[in-house]
């Protein structure tokens, strides 16, 4: 599975996790209290948690979600196939990393390496997320200000594309 399919499958799972709530910023009242980036982060963490569950626990967890319960059997099957592909991609990625590092691992070591590899990657991501929070907020505010200024002007309401491509 290519990166594109991996990402699309992730967003499909995210949609299911949201239980019918849109993932787009501003679509519901909770968005006013939380930043869109934070919401995506929370969904991502839930997806990762799903991928790490054993099959029996995965099914039990999915059965708790209204959107999963509403799916037809065929849809559930396709959804579970996507999860299996995502799991396989994570295994391949961890195995490639072990190979890149020149490690020769037993089967037990390989399973432990895979688990620790992804746990540590998530710890790094969490740390970077926290460290860049102020910068992301500042950039988001700057973007919003620029977009409001650009599209609130009388020139842009007229449908003119004269400014298209000239703004960074």
N, C-alpha and C positions, 0 to 999 in steps of 0.2 A: 504494500500500500504506500502510495506516495504521500508527501507532506500535505498536499492539498486535501486528499481524502481523509487523512488523519485529523486535520483541523476541522473539516466539515463534520466528521463523526463526533468530534468533541463538542461542537456547537449543537448537534442534535441531542446529545446527552444533556447538555446545558439546558436546552429547551424543556426536556423532560423533567429535569431537576427543578426547574422553576414552577412546575405544576400548573401550567396554563398562564402564568404571568409573563408578560413580554420582557425580554432582556434588553430592549432598547431604552436608552436613557430618557427619562421624562415621561414614560408611559404609565407610571403609577405613583401614588402619593409617597411611597417610601423613597423614591428618587430624590425628593427634595431634601431628605435628611442625609442621604449617602451619596458619595461621588460615584459616577458611572464606573470609574476604574476600580473602586473598592468592590462594587457589585460583581464585576467580571472576575476579580480576584477570588471572591467567595465562591462563585460558581466553579472556577477552575479547581479550587481546593476540594470541592465536593466531587468533581469528576475524578480527580486523582484518587480520592478515597475509594471510589467505586472500583477503579481498575485494580486496586490492591486487595479487594475482598475475594475470598475463595468463592467458588461458584454457588454453593448452597447459601451462603450469607448474602451474596449479591442478589440472588433471586428473592430472598426474604426481604431485603431492603427495597428492591424495586417494587414489590407487591404493596408496599406502604404508600406508594405515590399514585395519586389519582390518575394522572396522565397515562401511566403504565397500565393501570387497571382498565382504562377505557380502550386500550389498543386491542385490535383483533389479534388472533394467534399468529397469523402471518407477519404482522407488524412487529410483534414481540420477538419473533424469530429473527427478523432482519436486524432489529435493534441489538439483540444479544450477539449476533454475528459481528456487528460493528464494534461492540465492546471487545470481543475476542480478537479482532484485528488490531485494535488499539493496544491491547495487552501484548500481542505478539510483536508489535513494533517497538514497544518499550523494552521487551526482552532482547530483541535484535540490537537496539541502540546500546543497551548496557553491555551486551556481549562484544560489540564493536569497540566499545571503550576499553574493556578488559584486554582485548587483542591489541589495541593501540598502545596500551601501557606495557605490553609484552608479558602479560600474566598468563600462566598456565594453571588452571583451576580444576579441582575435582568437582563433581556434580554438586556436592554439599556447599563447597566454597562458592561455586558459581551462583547458586540460589542466594546465598548470603551477600555476595558482591552485588547482585542485581538489586536486592532490597536496599542495601546501604547506599549504593550509587544514587538511586532515586530519592531516598530520604535526604541525603546530603545535598543533592541538587535542589530539592525543595527548600531546605534550610537556607542555602545560598540565595535562592530567589526571594524568600521571605525577608532576609536581611537586606538585600538590594531594594526591595519594595519599600521597606521602612526608611532606608537611607535616602531614597529619592522622592519621598512623599512631598516635601516642600517644593522641590523643583517641578514635579509634575503638576502640582496645584498652580504654581506661578505660570507655567506654560499654558495650562488649560484656561486660566483667567485671561492671559494675553490673547489667546486664540479667540475666545468669546468676544473680547473687546474689539478685536480687529474685524471679526465677522459682523458684529452688530453695526460697527461704523460703516463697513462696506455695503451691507445690504439694507440698512435703514435709510440710506440717502435717497433722494428723489430720483437721481440718475439710474440707480439700479432697479427701482420699482417699475421703470418704463420698459424693462425687458432688454435693455442694451447690454451687449456683451463687450463693450469697449474696454472694460477693465479686466476682462478674462485673461488670465495668464500673466498679468503684469504684477500681481501681488504675490510675494513669496510664500 
